[in-house]
Amino acid sequence: MASNPKYYWDACLFYEVLGDEPVAIEKKEAINDILIDNKNGKNLIITSIIKNIEIIPTKIDQKNKELSASIWRSFDGKRFLDIEINRNILMRAREIREFYYGPPTNNSPPKIMDAADAIHLATASIYDVDAFHTRDDDSKGIKIPLVSLYKWSGIDKLCGKYNLNIVSPEHTKRH
């Protein structure tokens, strides 16, 4: 008997849902379906406790206080799960940041993965999720993209050795 899928949510998805961020309908529908399935016990959404400092409450609470309160109450260990940061996660995050670090060149600044992104990726890979959900695909300046990380790096596994399916959830366009 197959278990329900386990998804990891990057902090940007909480902003999308709670802050009612403008996104394409295909992306909004995919997240709504994931949340409906979650409410019905058909998946588990996990995230690192670090999202609590990434998400600025005032920025989201003013837009939809009722939905915001509902989502935060959902972290019950059955449908939504906060993962504490421990030494294993920190050491994996350090490995990830080191692996993707690109020193500066004559024409460009260094490439450095954000520490919070590395913690999210480390947590997701250690907890063996079915998919890591994010919208982060920015590679401008020093940033390293998450959605296209494997294409960007030319290596199809996290740090060249950990299986982690990194996706931006969206439905195929309907005709």
Secondary structure, 3 states (H helix, E strand, C coil): CCCCCEEEECHHHHHHHHCCCCCCHHHHHHHHHHHHHHHCCCCEEEEECCHHHHCCHHHHHCCCHHHHHHHHHCCCCCCEEEECCCHHHHHHHHHHHHHHCECCCCCCCCECCCHHHHHHHHHHHHCCCCEEECCCCCCCCCCCCCCCHHHHHCCCCECCCECCCEECCCCCCCC
